[in-house]
Amino acid sequence: MRSVAKEKQNIVAICDTRDEVLAKLTNDFPDAKQYADYRRMLTKMRKQIDAVVISTPDHTHAIPAVMAMQMGMHVYCEKPLTHSIYEARVLRDAARKYKVATQMGNQGSALSGLRETVEVIKSGAIGQVRELHVWSNRPVWPQGVHRPKDTPPIPDNLHWDLFLGPAPKRPYHPDYQPFNWRGWFDFGTGAIGDMDCHTLNTAFRALDLVNPIVVKAKSNDKTDESYPKSSVITYTFPQRGNLSPLKMTWYDGGLKPPADLLDGRDLPGSGVVYIGEKGKIYSPDDYGAQYILMPEADFEGYKPPSPTLPRSPGHYAEWIRACKGGEPAFAEFDFAAAITETLLLGNLAVITGEPIYWDPDNMKAINCPKADYWINRPYREGWSL
């Protein structure tokens, strides 16, 4: 919201389930109407609102996004785009139908280094990429935990029922809100949901990582309601056009690829390594905006290919330009829905504890009926998409 305001756009309304947040914003945005329920805000102010920024927890991305698009409003939504695969496809289709400007909040999309890395991979600098390792320092919130047994009173300044939204009803507890919701099945999408839209962004664009054949997961200390303390998730992708089959491995919770992967370099907290026929590409940051070609001696004097992707005026400026009739944003919902679906398949394997043989046409995990609930989660009564 503040980034949009810095682009000299008018903030006409603010919605939050915590009154204290709204109170803190009064001085900065004195003319903005304040609401606790986004449904009421969008309905009452539909003539004043041109576009919305959605930064709620994952489980409440889809409903306000679709509602806004149906009203002709442009939508910026934080990553991952949705809490379920079904929701991702609904948002993708709604953006196409209502022809509004959309953008997901994986801010690295605007960085020139990310776009150059995509161009380098597509140019064939390391040949066909057959193996990919992605790791993250997340989670930095509790996971592998059980539902708390005590039921403290709901704070006076919190609209707990609105925070729950479509999620199953449960008693309030500070273990869920305002930050630690990411670790709970009902509210968040865990470590891969938090970071894969960043760390996988470059690879997804360069290597078309959609519709894996199978996704498998190994995890530590998963509970019935919370993502594991650590996990390793492997994706197997088939031939994709001229791209060779590829195996991708995701690591989180302090787990990392083999120590010799970087030819003697230490592995940082997060990173990506592409293994190709002619060498490796190493991106040592969450956004994939830096790259090192390896072995470095083999690529001494390397010059990147001429740019084929447009460079960005900035992630938020790009979306605002699209809202005002300019070219679509780089992370619009067609892209956002596809990358979100890929990462959520990993969570299906984690939650069910079974291999996910994916049938994208029917949106089904073959021979894994336990996955059905998580592919299209039922909403609590009173909430609908």
MOZI-V709308 format. One line per field, one symbol per residue. ss: DSSP state (~ for helix, > for strand, _ for the rest). phi: phi as a letter, one per 30 degrees, with the letter a starting at -180 (. if undefined). psi: psi as a letter, one per 40 degrees, with the letter a starting at -180 (. if undefined). Layout:
ss = ???
phi = ???
psi = ???
This chain:
ss = _~~~~~______>>>__>~~~~~~~_______>>>__~~~~~~~______>>>>___~~~_~~~~~~~~~___>>>>_______~~~~~~~~~~~~~~___>>>__~~~~_~~~~~~~~~~~______>>>>>>>______________________>_~~~~~_______________~~~~>_____~~~~~~~~~~_~~~~~~~______>>>>>>>_____>___>>>>>>>>__>__>__>>>>>>>______~~~~________>>>>>>___>>>>________>>>_~~~~_______________~~~~~~~~~_________~~~~~~~~~~~~~~~~~~~~___>>>>____>>>__~~~~~~~__________
phi = .ddddddicddcabbadcdddddddeddbdcddcbccdddddddcddcccabccbdeedcddddddeddddiddbcbdddebdbdedddddedddddchcdbacdcddeddddddddedddddiecidccbbbbbbdddcbdbiccddcdbdddedcccdddddhddedaddaddcaccdeedcedccbiddddcddddcedddddbhdchddbbbbbbbidcdbbdddaabbccccdebidcdebccbcbbijdbdedddchjdddddblbbcccdclbbcccbdcicbbbdbddddcdidcdddeccddcdkedddddedecjddeddcddedddddddddddddeddddibdccccddchbcdibdddeeddbddcdejbac
psi = ddddddefihheihhiehddddddedddgdehihidhdddddddfdddhdiihhfiidefddddddddddeeiihhhiiidididddddddddddddefihihifgdedehdddddddddddefdeahheihhhiieiifihifiihidigiihidehgdddddbeiihiiiieedhededdehdddafaddddededdeddddddefgigidihiihihfiaeeiiidiihhhhhhahgbehiiihhhhiifeiiiidedffeiihadiihhhhideaihhhfidefeiihhihddeehehhiiiheiiiieidddddddddeeaiiidfiddddddddddddddddddddeiihhhgddefihhfgdddddddghiiihehi.
